[in-house]
């Protein structure tokens, strides 16, 4: 599959390295697990969920993790201002070798992370 093709099952079939990943911060791992638990494991809810994290614990990284095995289809990230949007896009750009997914060893290969389109 080329990078420009949309794979609606990507987030359900990808294999990100989240649990046991020493490169992730504990609030990112716990945040991911709590959201996964809310929507998939225990509650199986379709209602909204809000995650609140303090400054500096990796909210952008958590945004990059949450779609995996939780989201069906596309995922949308909304930011409150353009400056933050630019930071999020740069951090989650799969073509950026300094992206969150590579720096935190979520994925090893450039063809593993999701495309942004």
One Martini backbone bead per residue (centre of mass of N, CA, C, O) as a GRO file, in nm:
protein
  117
    1UNK     BB    1   0.095   0.036   0.024
    2UNK     BB    2   0.067   0.350  -0.013
    3UNK     BB    3   0.084   0.650   0.160
    4UNK     BB    4  -0.187   0.772   0.007
    5UNK     BB    5  -0.347   0.553   0.119
    6UNK     BB    6  -0.641   0.468   0.269
    7UNK     BB    7  -0.676   0.303   0.596
    8UNK     BB    8  -0.948   0.226   0.792
    9UNK     BB    9  -0.770  -0.004   0.976
   10UNK     BB   10  -0.506   0.103   1.098
   11UNK     BB   11  -0.565   0.147   1.414
   12UNK     BB   12  -0.635  -0.173   1.449
   13UNK     BB   13  -0.350  -0.302   1.307
   14UNK     BB   14  -0.148  -0.167   1.442
   15UNK     BB   15   0.190  -0.183   1.627
   16UNK     BB   16   0.239  -0.021   1.889
   17UNK     BB   17   0.475   0.093   2.134
   18UNK     BB   18   0.355   0.120   2.466
   19UNK     BB   19   0.390  -0.108   2.642
   20UNK     BB   20   0.700  -0.093   2.797
   21UNK     BB   21   0.782   0.204   2.721
   22UNK     BB   22   1.054   0.401   2.826
   23UNK     BB   23   0.991   0.664   2.635
   24UNK     BB   24   0.747   0.699   2.800
   25UNK     BB   25   0.522   0.846   2.989
   26UNK     BB   26   0.318   0.759   3.236
   27UNK     BB   27   0.070   0.943   3.158
   28UNK     BB   28   0.049   0.825   2.872
   29UNK     BB   29  -0.007   0.533   2.943
   30UNK     BB   30  -0.245   0.581   3.138
   31UNK     BB   31  -0.421   0.744   2.944
   32UNK     BB   32  -0.452   0.527   2.734
   33UNK     BB   33  -0.572   0.307   2.917
   34UNK     BB   34  -0.823   0.465   3.015
   35UNK     BB   35  -0.949   0.505   2.736
   36UNK     BB   36  -0.955   0.212   2.651
   37UNK     BB   37  -1.129   0.121   2.887
   38UNK     BB   38  -1.375   0.302   2.832
   39UNK     BB   39  -1.427   0.203   2.519
   40UNK     BB   40  -1.346  -0.124   2.534
   41UNK     BB   41  -1.341  -0.293   2.799
   42UNK     BB   42  -1.565  -0.205   3.019
   43UNK     BB   43  -1.774   0.021   2.906
   44UNK     BB   44  -1.830   0.062   2.602
   45UNK     BB   45  -1.841   0.361   2.513
   46UNK     BB   46  -1.993   0.652   2.321
   47UNK     BB   47  -1.899   0.863   2.493
   48UNK     BB   48  -1.746   1.109   2.613
   49UNK     BB   49  -1.401   1.211   2.681
   50UNK     BB   50  -1.180   1.339   2.940
   51UNK     BB   51  -0.843   1.461   2.941
   52UNK     BB   52  -0.626   1.549   3.213
   53UNK     BB   53  -0.316   1.734   3.193
   54UNK     BB   54  -0.032   1.844   3.277
   55UNK     BB   55   0.224   2.020   3.226
   56UNK     BB   56   0.475   1.824   3.055
   57UNK     BB   57   0.350   1.507   2.993
   58UNK     BB   58   0.230   1.464   2.686
   59UNK     BB   59  -0.027   1.540   2.503
   60UNK     BB   60   0.064   1.498   2.214
   61UNK     BB   61   0.139   1.202   2.246
   62UNK     BB   62  -0.140   1.105   2.331
   63UNK     BB   63  -0.278   1.187   2.068
   64UNK     BB   64  -0.099   0.978   1.901
   65UNK     BB   65  -0.215   0.715   2.061
   66UNK     BB   66  -0.536   0.697   2.088
   67UNK     BB   67  -0.630   0.559   1.811
   68UNK     BB   68  -0.512   0.295   1.900
   69UNK     BB   69  -0.760   0.055   1.931
   70UNK     BB   70  -1.011   0.281   1.928
   71UNK     BB   71  -1.024   0.373   1.643
   72UNK     BB   72  -1.248   0.421   1.366
   73UNK     BB   73  -1.072   0.539   1.129
   74UNK     BB   74  -1.065   0.853   1.180
   75UNK     BB   75  -0.876   1.136   1.314
   76UNK     BB   76  -0.927   1.429   1.528
   77UNK     BB   77  -0.746   1.733   1.582
   78UNK     BB   78  -0.797   1.996   1.818
   79UNK     BB   79  -0.696   2.334   1.844
   80UNK     BB   80  -0.685   2.663   1.994
   81UNK     BB   81  -0.427   2.721   1.800
   82UNK     BB   82  -0.188   2.759   1.557
   83UNK     BB   83   0.068   2.707   1.720
   84UNK     BB   84  -0.022   2.431   1.827
   85UNK     BB   85  -0.081   2.300   1.558
   86UNK     BB   86   0.211   2.307   1.450
   87UNK     BB   87   0.330   2.131   1.674
   88UNK     BB   88   0.156   1.880   1.628
   89UNK     BB   89   0.220   1.830   1.333
   90UNK     BB   90   0.527   1.798   1.370
   91UNK     BB   91   0.511   1.563   1.589
   92UNK     BB   92   0.301   1.383   1.375
   93UNK     BB   93   0.498   1.354   1.139
   94UNK     BB   94   0.586   1.075   0.948
   95UNK     BB   95   0.829   1.240   0.784
   96UNK     BB   96   0.954   1.297   1.062
   97UNK     BB   97   1.238   1.184   1.231
   98UNK     BB   98   1.138   1.372   1.501
   99UNK     BB   99   0.903   1.233   1.581
  100UNK     BB  100   0.731   1.090   1.827
  101UNK     BB  101   0.733   0.793   1.710
  102UNK     BB  102   1.053   0.781   1.702
  103UNK     BB  103   1.161   0.904   1.968
  104UNK     BB  104   0.958   0.686   2.135
  105UNK     BB  105   0.939   0.405   1.989
  106UNK     BB  106   0.663   0.325   1.846
  107UNK     BB  107   0.829   0.331   1.577
  108UNK     BB  108   1.082   0.224   1.335
  109UNK     BB  109   0.929   0.282   1.069
  110UNK     BB  110   0.810   0.496   0.822
  111UNK     BB  111   0.561   0.284   0.740
  112UNK     BB  112   0.399   0.269   1.019
  113UNK     BB  113   0.281   0.527   1.042
  114UNK     BB  114   0.048   0.747   0.992
  115UNK     BB  115  -0.101   0.935   0.786
  116UNK     BB  116  -0.226   1.277   0.758
  117UNK     BB  117  -0.451   1.207   0.508
   0.00000   0.00000   0.00000
